[in-house]
Amino acid sequence: MFKIRHFLLISLLTAVFLAFTGCASTSPQYQQRSESNHEALAIAQNMIGVPYRYGGADPRGFDCSGLVYYAYRKAGIHSPRSTSDQYRLSTRVQLTELRPGDLVFFAISRNKPSHVGIYVGQGKFIHAPSSGKPVSYAFLNDYYWKEKLIGTGRL
């Protein structure tokens, strides 16, 4: 009887130990994804000043989802081409949980995602704004963007 109790106690302690040590580490997949998101952000930042081009997804010109598509693809992350698909396939994150490389989505004229940018940090994001304007930075707390923000996500 003593041996069974001893075995059960050791098994329970081992299980508890493994549970807690497993929670303490960061998974390699998460670390890799985080590094890739930072790489995508760096690629997008190198595109500052590139002109807006409707349907554009290369350094000759970008639309908003084309910039995300290009930067993420160059960083080795699959990204859909359209804003609505990028929104649909990204994992929702709270605004307070945004990390550099996450996506920010806006509803410009309808109540659905029609514009996307890449979060830089400290309330700033990079995007391809609209015709006649180059890839540039903007702030989430600017009145225009604050009113149109409909979600944030992580690919």
Secondary structure as UniProt FT lines:
FT   HELIX           2..24
FT   HELIX           28..45
FT   TURN            46..49
FT   TURN            54..55
FT   STRAND          57..58
FT   TURN            59..60
FT   STRAND          61..62
FT   HELIX           64..74
FT   TURN            75..76
FT   HELIX           83..89
FT   STRAND          91..92
FT   HELIX           95..97
FT   TURN            100..101
FT   STRAND          103..106
FT   STRAND          115..121
FT   TURN            122..123
FT   STRAND          124..127
FT   TURN            131..132
FT   STRAND          136..139
FT   TURN            140..141
FT   HELIX           143..148
FT   STRAND          149..154
//
